[in-house]
Amino acid sequence: MQNELIRGIAAGGQIRALALTATRAVEEARQRHDTWPTATAALGRCLMAVALLGATLKNEETVTLRIFGDGPIGGIITQADAEGNLRGYVQEPHVDLPPKGPGKLDVGRAVGQGQLYFTRDLGLKEPYTGTSPLVSGEIAEDLTHYFAKSEQIPSVVALGVLVAPEGHVQAAGGFLLQLMPGATEEVINALEANLAQLPPVSSQVAEGARAEDLLQQALQGFDFQILERKEVRFACRCSRERMSGILLALGWKELAEMAAEGGAELRCHFCNEKYHFSKAELEQLMFELNKREEK
């Protein structure tokens, strides 16, 4: 499965482990937003990051990752829900910088310096938002820093997107490992030794590695138990009904102006889907507003 996320524990519960492969999901994001290679890698890393961050969501809960840097790519916003649905966009999709080396896209320079915001919406009155400065713009390092400084959880994040010379996504995957309170020095040292020998995640996925294989490599020598598997996919919650609600919120005057112009087109930032409303459809919405005001 090219879009699978697994969640588990290792070393008798001393390590929380999550991994995913998301080649199809990142490729669909590339196609929808017409991203160029460096922007594709940046958006793909953020989509996978939010999938890992939202691995334990339930019901209507969501997590949102926002990256705002001063690089040419602008902002990146991605979101995941409990069903494994991912969506997101990059402010400037047509960014492609010279690579840092063979197969190494310069995501850090594309993102630049700035701030990371991570929001958990658990259906309570106010969502929780944590923040930390970007340390490299490479996304994985920035999240590792966020966990250490904002949530005091020693973590390792690895994210990789391999973009083919033709521009399509050849491989995408990542993992998140976190040390639980009470982890022994022996476990920490063994884990560090494993991580030092790991090949890039994207090359592992390109060679056929599954999410489970990524963790087996990183957790070599540890007992490992899988607690959950689920599919992840690029999928947006936008709909014609939601867009109609947005138009209604604009009010009668705005609708009348759009109707006079012959119609309106709305575009969802998250998935780039376009919704066209004809003059007759706008007039029907105006009629609905009039009926509401009469009540």
C-alpha positions as CSV (number, residue, x, y, z in Angstrom):
1,M,0.0,0.0,0.0
2,Q,1.5,3.3,-1.1
3,N,-0.6,5.4,1.4
4,E,-0.4,3.6,4.8
5,L,0.2,4.9,8.3
6,I,1.1,2.6,11.2
7,R,1.3,3.4,14.9
8,G,3.1,1.3,17.5
9,I,5.4,1.0,20.5
10,A,8.8,-0.4,21.0
11,A,11.3,-1.3,23.7
12,G,8.5,-2.3,26.1
13,G,6.7,1.0,25.7
14,Q,9.7,3.2,26.0
15,I,9.5,4.4,22.3
16,R,6.4,5.6,20.5
17,A,6.7,4.9,16.8
18,L,4.8,6.1,13.8
19,A,5.6,5.8,10.1
20,L,3.9,6.2,6.8
21,T,4.3,6.0,3.0
22,A,2.3,8.5,1.1
23,T,3.5,8.5,-2.5
24,R,0.0,8.6,-4.1
25,A,-1.3,11.3,-1.7
26,V,1.7,13.6,-2.3
27,E,1.5,13.1,-6.1
28,E,-2.2,14.0,-6.0
29,A,-1.4,17.2,-4.1
30,R,1.3,18.0,-6.8
31,Q,-1.2,17.5,-9.6
32,R,-4.0,19.5,-8.0
33,H,-1.8,22.4,-7.2
34,D,0.6,22.2,-10.1
35,T,3.6,22.4,-7.8
36,W,7.2,22.6,-9.1
37,P,9.8,20.2,-7.6
38,T,11.0,22.2,-4.6
39,A,7.5,23.2,-3.7
40,T,6.3,19.6,-4.2
41,A,8.9,18.4,-1.7
42,A,8.0,21.1,0.9
43,L,4.2,20.5,0.6
44,G,4.7,16.7,0.6
45,R,6.8,16.9,3.8
46,C,4.1,19.0,5.5
47,L,1.3,16.7,4.4
48,M,3.1,13.7,5.9
49,A,4.0,15.6,9.0
50,V,0.4,16.4,9.8
51,A,-0.6,12.8,9.1
52,L,1.9,11.6,11.7
53,L,0.9,14.4,14.1
54,G,-2.8,13.4,13.8
55,A,-2.3,9.6,14.0
56,T,-4.3,9.4,17.3
57,L,-7.2,11.6,16.3
58,K,-10.8,10.5,16.9
59,N,-14.2,11.4,15.5
60,E,-14.3,15.0,14.2
61,E,-10.9,16.0,15.6
62,T,-8.3,17.7,13.3
63,V,-4.7,18.8,13.4
64,T,-3.4,21.7,11.3
65,L,0.3,22.5,10.6
66,R,1.1,26.0,9.4
67,I,4.6,27.0,8.3
68,F,5.3,30.7,7.6
69,G,8.8,31.5,6.4
70,D,10.4,34.4,4.5
71,G,11.5,32.2,1.6
72,P,10.1,32.3,-1.9
73,I,7.6,29.5,-1.2
74,G,5.6,31.7,1.3
75,G,3.2,29.9,3.7
76,I,2.3,26.2,3.8
77,I,-0.8,24.9,5.5
78,T,-1.8,21.3,5.8
79,Q,-4.5,19.5,7.8
80,A,-5.4,15.9,8.8
81,D,-8.5,14.4,10.3
82,A,-9.2,11.1,12.2
83,E,-10.1,9.3,8.9
84,G,-6.6,9.7,7.4
85,N,-7.7,12.4,5.1
86,L,-5.0,14.9,4.2
87,R,-5.3,18.3,2.5
88,G,-3.1,21.3,2.1
89,Y,-1.5,23.9,-0.1
90,V,1.5,26.0,-0.6
91,Q,1.2,29.8,-1.1
92,E,3.6,29.9,-4.1
93,P,3.5,26.5,-5.9
94,H,5.8,27.5,-8.8
95,V,9.1,27.4,-6.9
96,D,12.0,25.3,-7.9
97,L,15.5,26.1,-6.6
98,P,18.9,24.6,-7.5
99,P,19.4,21.4,-5.5
100,K,21.8,21.3,-2.5
101,G,23.4,18.2,-3.9
102,P,22.5,15.0,-5.9
103,G,18.8,14.3,-5.1
104,K,18.6,16.9,-2.4
105,L,16.0,19.6,-3.1
106,D,16.7,22.8,-1.2
107,V,13.5,23.0,0.8
108,G,15.2,24.9,3.6
109,R,16.0,27.9,1.4
110,A,12.5,27.8,-0.2
111,V,10.9,28.0,3.2
112,G,13.4,30.3,4.9
113,Q,13.3,31.6,8.4
114,G,10.0,32.0,10.3
115,Q,7.6,30.3,12.6
116,L,5.8,26.9,12.9
117,Y,2.3,26.6,14.3
118,F,0.7,23.3,15.3
119,T,-3.0,23.3,16.2
120,R,-5.1,20.5,17.7
121,D,-8.8,20.9,17.4
122,L,-10.3,18.3,19.7
123,G,-13.9,19.8,19.5
124,L,-13.5,21.8,22.7
125,K,-14.2,25.5,23.0
126,E,-10.8,26.6,22.0
127,P,-8.3,24.6,19.9
128,Y,-4.8,24.2,21.3
129,T,-2.0,25.9,19.3
130,G,1.7,25.4,19.9
131,T,4.5,27.3,18.2
132,S,8.2,27.4,17.7
133,P,10.7,29.1,15.4
134,L,11.9,27.4,12.3
135,V,15.4,26.1,12.8
136,S,16.2,25.1,9.2
137,G,13.0,25.2,7.1
138,E,13.6,21.5,6.3
139,I,10.3,20.7,8.1
140,A,11.5,17.5,9.9
141,E,14.2,19.3,11.8
142,D,11.7,22.1,12.6
143,L,9.2,19.6,14.1
144,T,12.0,17.8,16.1
145,H,12.8,21.2,17.6
146,Y,9.1,21.9,18.2
147,F,8.6,18.7,20.2
148,A,11.7,19.3,22.3
149,K,11.0,23.0,23.1
150,S,7.2,23.3,23.1
151,E,6.1,19.8,24.3
152,Q,9.3,18.6,26.0
153,I,9.2,15.3,24.2
154,P,12.5,14.0,22.8
155,S,11.7,13.1,19.2
156,V,13.1,12.2,15.9
157,V,11.2,13.2,12.7
158,A,12.3,12.0,9.3
159,L,10.4,13.1,6.1
160,G,11.4,12.5,2.5
161,V,9.9,13.2,-0.9
162,L,11.7,12.0,-4.0
163,V,10.7,14.0,-7.1
164,A,11.5,12.4,-10.5
165,P,13.3,14.4,-13.2
166,E,10.0,14.7,-15.0
167,G,8.4,16.4,-12.0
168,H,6.2,13.6,-10.6
169,V,6.5,12.2,-7.1
170,Q,8.5,9.0,-7.2
171,A,8.4,8.2,-3.5
172,A,7.2,9.8,-0.2
173,G,7.5,8.6,3.3
174,G,8.5,9.4,6.9
175,F,8.5,8.4,10.5
176,L,8.2,9.9,14.0
177,L,9.9,8.3,17.0
178,Q,9.4,9.7,20.5
179,L,11.0,8.7,23.8
180,M,8.6,8.1,26.6
181,P,9.3,9.2,30.2
182,G,11.6,6.8,31.9
183,A,13.4,5.6,28.7
184,T,16.8,4.2,29.7
185,E,20.2,5.3,28.6
186,E,20.6,1.9,27.0
187,V,17.5,2.4,24.8
188,I,18.5,5.9,23.9
189,N,22.1,4.9,22.9
190,A,20.9,2.0,20.8
191,L,18.3,4.1,19.0
192,E,20.8,6.8,18.3
193,A,23.2,4.2,16.8
194,N,20.4,2.9,14.6
195,L,19.4,6.3,13.3
196,A,23.0,7.2,12.4
197,Q,23.1,4.3,9.9
198,L,19.7,4.9,8.2
199,P,19.6,5.7,4.5
200,P,17.3,8.5,3.4
201,V,13.6,7.7,3.9
202,S,12.7,8.6,0.3
203,S,15.3,6.2,-1.1
204,Q,14.0,3.4,1.1
205,V,10.4,4.0,-0.1
206,A,11.6,4.3,-3.8
207,E,13.1,0.8,-3.3
208,G,9.8,-0.6,-2.2
209,A,9.9,-0.1,1.6
210,R,6.5,-0.1,3.4
211,A,5.7,1.9,6.5
212,E,6.4,-1.1,8.6
213,D,9.8,-1.6,6.9
214,L,10.8,2.0,7.8
215,L,10.2,1.3,11.4
216,Q,11.9,-2.1,11.4
217,Q,15.0,-0.4,10.0
218,A,14.9,2.4,12.6
219,L,14.1,0.1,15.5
220,Q,16.4,-2.8,14.7
221,G,17.2,-4.8,17.8
222,F,14.0,-3.6,19.6
223,D,10.8,-5.5,20.2
224,F,8.1,-3.7,18.2
225,Q,4.3,-3.9,18.4
226,I,2.0,-2.5,15.8
227,L,-1.1,-1.0,17.4
228,E,-2.9,0.5,14.4
229,R,-2.8,0.6,10.6
230,K,-4.8,3.0,8.5
231,E,-4.9,4.3,5.0
232,V,-4.0,8.0,4.3
233,R,-5.2,9.9,1.3
234,F,-5.4,13.4,-0.1
235,A,-9.1,14.3,0.4
236,C,-10.7,17.6,1.0
237,R,-13.9,18.4,2.9
238,C,-14.9,21.2,0.5
239,S,-18.3,20.8,-1.3
240,R,-20.7,22.8,-3.4
241,E,-22.9,23.0,-0.3
242,R,-20.1,24.6,1.8
243,M,-19.4,27.0,-1.0
244,S,-23.0,28.0,-1.2
245,G,-22.8,28.8,2.5
246,I,-19.8,31.0,1.9
247,L,-21.7,32.9,-0.8
248,L,-24.8,33.3,1.5
249,A,-22.6,34.8,4.2
250,L,-21.5,37.5,1.8
251,G,-24.9,39.0,1.8
252,W,-27.5,40.1,-0.8
253,K,-25.6,43.0,-2.2
254,E,-22.5,41.0,-3.0
255,L,-24.6,38.3,-4.6
256,A,-26.5,40.8,-6.7
257,E,-23.2,42.2,-8.0
258,M,-21.9,38.8,-8.9
259,A,-25.2,37.9,-10.6
260,A,-25.0,41.1,-12.6
261,E,-21.6,40.0,-13.8
262,G,-23.1,36.7,-15.1
263,G,-21.9,34.3,-12.3
264,A,-19.1,33.6,-9.9
265,E,-16.3,31.1,-9.4
266,L,-15.0,30.0,-6.0
267,R,-11.8,28.0,-5.5
268,C,-10.9,25.9,-2.5
269,H,-7.3,26.8,-1.4
270,F,-6.8,23.3,0.1
271,C,-7.5,21.3,-2.9
272,N,-7.7,23.8,-5.8
273,E,-11.2,22.5,-6.7
274,K,-13.2,25.2,-8.5
275,Y,-17.0,25.7,-8.1
276,H,-18.9,27.8,-10.7
277,F,-22.2,29.4,-9.8
278,S,-24.4,30.6,-12.7
279,K,-26.4,33.8,-12.6
280,A,-29.6,31.7,-12.0
281,E,-27.9,29.9,-9.0
282,L,-26.8,33.2,-7.5
283,E,-30.4,34.6,-7.9
284,Q,-31.7,31.5,-6.1
285,L,-29.3,32.2,-3.2
286,M,-30.6,35.8,-3.1
287,F,-34.1,34.4,-3.0
288,E,-33.2,32.2,0.0
289,L,-31.7,35.3,1.8
290,N,-35.0,37.2,1.2
291,K,-37.0,34.3,2.7
292,R,-34.8,34.2,5.8
293,E,-35.2,37.9,6.3
294,E,-39.0,37.6,6.1
295,K,-39.1,35.1,8.9
